[in-house]
Amino acid sequence: MTPLTYALLSALGNVAGALAVAGGQKRSMQTLDSLIAVAAGFMVSVALVQMVPEAIARGGSAAPAVMLGGYLAVHLTQHTLAHHFHFGEETHHVTTAISVSALVGLLMHTFVDGVAIAAGFSVSTELGALVFVAVVLHKLPEGLAIASLFLAAGQSPRAAVAAAGALGLTTVVGFVVTDIVAPLATHGLALSAGVTLYVAASNLVPEFQARRGWRLAVSFFGGCAMFVVASWLLH
């Protein structure tokens, strides 16, 4: 498969997550709850072990500042400007303005998902594949979250799926423009490393770390182990 195919497949993950909640598939949503923990473990691992070192090698001394910028940008768009976003099903009524603000905040994040895939493949097929897996794993709960917000705001299931489709489309746009825009070609991996760390550690981990029981904890450490195995197989 070409790198663009990987970007297209990751975009479909948003739609798949939205279809799960729009279709009222409670069992699927319970599965996605465990997937949040798996995604967090895998994303933290790929960011710290692969993306950060490669970003510094590629971008030099400017890379850490770009990583910080990516981290802060996600916090600004998802939790400062948009006050009611979290991964998982939304069970309370929200306004249309809240759902739209969450969508706008996520568009920046999903754009960087595309940048991450493109930047990863520009380094090596191994890194591109690992980044792709990290992106896909959180695309499903991301699609669920935005669709759930739109439904809670009184929007139709079609509108909820369309919102998730917009996130997927932005991912493809991010992939396409990475090689065209010079700063993204140089610092795209550093930017996406900061974003990946935020999504994993500040968005996904808080969704399950306070819950009792072993299921989600095992899923998180399983995600880390999954990264180790995937890296070994790809290498």
C-alpha positions in Angstrom: 0.0 0.0 0.0 1.1 3.6 -0.6 1.4 6.1 2.3 -1.7 7.9 1.0 -3.7 4.7 1.3 -2.7 4.5 5.0 -4.0 8.1 5.4 -7.3 7.2 3.8 -7.7 4.1 5.9 -7.0 6.1 9.1 -9.7 8.7 8.0 -12.2 5.9 7.8 -11.6 5.2 11.5 -13.3 8.4 12.4 -16.4 7.4 10.4 -16.4 3.9 11.9 -16.4 5.3 15.4 -19.2 7.6 14.6 -21.3 4.8 13.1 -21.0 2.8 16.3 -22.6 5.5 18.4 -25.0 6.8 15.7 -26.3 3.3 15.3 -26.8 2.8 19.0 -24.4 -0.1 19.3 -23.8 -0.2 23.0 -21.6 -3.3 22.9 -19.4 -1.6 20.3 -19.0 1.4 22.6 -18.0 -0.8 25.5 -15.3 -2.2 23.2 -14.2 1.2 22.3 -13.8 2.1 26.0 -11.1 -0.6 26.2 -9.6 0.7 22.9 -9.1 4.1 24.5 -6.7 2.5 27.0 -4.9 0.4 24.4 -4.5 3.5 22.2 -3.1 5.5 25.0 -0.4 2.9 25.8 0.5 2.5 22.1 0.6 6.3 21.4 2.7 7.1 24.5 5.2 4.4 23.5 5.5 5.3 19.8 5.8 9.1 20.7 8.5 8.7 23.3 10.5 5.8 21.7 10.3 6.6 18.0 8.8 10.0 17.2 10.7 12.2 19.7 14.2 10.9 18.8 13.5 11.0 15.1 12.0 14.5 15.3 15.2 15.8 17.1 17.4 14.1 14.5 15.4 15.6 11.7 14.6 19.1 13.1 17.6 19.7 15.4 17.5 22.1 18.3 14.2 23.6 17.2 12.4 20.3 17.5 11.6 20.4 21.3 10.1 23.9 20.9 7.9 22.6 18.1 6.8 19.6 20.2 5.8 21.9 23.0 3.9 24.1 20.5 2.0 21.1 19.3 1.2 20.0 22.8 0.0 23.5 23.8 -2.0 23.9 20.6 -4.1 20.8 21.3 -4.8 22.1 24.9 -5.8 25.5 23.5 -8.2 24.1 20.8 -9.7 21.2 22.7 -9.8 22.4 26.4 -9.5 26.1 26.4 -11.5 27.4 23.5 -13.8 24.3 23.6 -14.9 23.6 27.2 -16.8 20.4 26.8 -14.8 17.8 25.0 -13.7 14.4 26.1 -13.2 11.0 24.5 -16.1 8.7 25.0 -19.9 8.9 24.9 -21.5 12.2 25.8 -24.4 11.4 28.1 -25.6 15.0 28.9 -27.4 17.5 26.7 -25.1 20.1 25.1 -25.7 23.0 22.9 -25.1 23.1 19.2 -22.4 25.7 19.8 -20.5 23.3 22.1 -20.6 20.5 19.6 -19.4 22.8 16.8 -16.6 24.2 18.9 -15.4 20.7 19.7 -15.4 19.8 16.0 -13.4 22.9 15.2 -10.9 22.0 18.0 -10.6 18.5 16.7 -10.0 19.6 13.1 -6.5 20.9 14.0 -5.7 17.7 15.8 -6.9 15.5 12.9 -4.9 17.6 10.4 -1.8 16.8 12.4 -2.7 13.1 12.3 -2.3 13.3 8.5 1.0 15.2 9.0 2.2 12.5 11.4 1.6 9.7 8.9 3.3 11.6 6.1 6.2 12.6 8.2 6.6 9.1 9.6 6.8 7.5 6.1 9.2 10.2 5.0 11.6 8.8 7.7 11.0 5.1 7.2 8.3 2.6 6.3 8.7 1.2 9.9 8.0 4.5 11.5 5.2 5.3 9.1 3.4 2.0 9.9 3.8 2.5 13.7 2.4 6.1 13.5 -0.5 4.8 11.3 -1.4 2.2 14.0 -1.3 4.9 16.7 -3.5 7.2 14.6 -6.0 4.5 13.8 -6.3 3.3 17.4 -7.5 6.7 18.6 -9.5 7.5 15.4 -12.3 5.2 16.5 -13.0 6.7 20.0 -12.4 10.2 18.4 -15.2 9.5 15.9 -17.4 8.2 18.6 -16.8 11.3 20.8 -17.7 13.9 18.1 -20.7 12.0 16.9 -21.9 11.5 20.5 -21.6 15.3 21.0 -23.6 16.1 17.9 -26.3 13.7 18.9 -26.4 15.1 22.5 -26.9 18.6 20.9 -30.0 17.3 19.1 -28.4 16.8 15.6 -29.4 13.9 13.4 -27.3 10.7 13.1 -26.4 11.8 9.6 -25.0 15.1 10.8 -23.1 13.2 13.5 -21.5 10.9 10.9 -20.8 13.9 8.6 -18.9 15.6 11.4 -16.7 12.6 11.8 -16.2 12.5 8.1 -15.0 16.1 8.2 -12.3 14.9 10.7 -11.3 12.1 8.4 -11.1 14.5 5.4 -8.9 16.9 7.4 -6.5 14.0 8.1 -6.1 13.4 4.4 -5.5 17.1 3.8 -2.8 17.1 6.4 -1.1 14.2 4.7 -1.2 15.8 1.3 0.1 19.2 2.3 3.0 17.9 4.4 5.4 17.6 1.5 4.2 20.8 0.0 4.6 23.1 3.0 8.3 23.4 3.8 8.0 23.9 7.6 5.8 20.8 7.8 8.2 18.8 5.8 11.0 19.7 8.3 9.2 19.9 11.6 6.0 17.9 10.9 7.3 14.9 12.9 8.1 17.2 15.9 4.7 18.8 15.8 2.9 15.5 15.6 5.0 14.1 18.5 3.8 16.9 20.7 0.2 16.4 19.6 0.4 12.6 20.0 1.8 13.0 23.6 -1.1 15.3 24.5 -3.8 13.1 23.1 -2.4 10.0 24.8 -1.4 11.4 28.2 -3.8 14.3 28.6 -6.9 13.2 26.7 -7.0 9.4 26.7 -5.4 8.4 30.0 -7.7 10.6 32.2 -10.7 8.8 30.6 -9.8 5.6 32.5 -7.1 6.1 35.2 -9.6 6.8 38.0 -11.7 3.7 37.2 -11.5 0.6 39.4 -10.7 -2.8 38.2 -8.0 -4.4 36.0 -9.6 -4.4 32.6 -8.5 -0.9 31.5 -5.2 -1.0 33.2 -4.4 -4.3 31.4 -5.5 -2.7 28.2 -3.2 0.3 28.7 -0.1 -1.8 29.4 -1.2 -4.1 26.6 -1.0 -1.1 24.3 2.6 -0.5 25.3 3.4 -4.2 24.8 1.7 -4.1 21.4 4.0 -1.3 20.4 7.1 -3.4 21.4 5.9 -6.4 19.4 5.0 -4.3 16.4 8.4 -2.6 16.4 10.1 -5.9 16.6 8.1 -7.4 13.8 8.6 -4.4 11.5 12.3 -4.1 12.3 
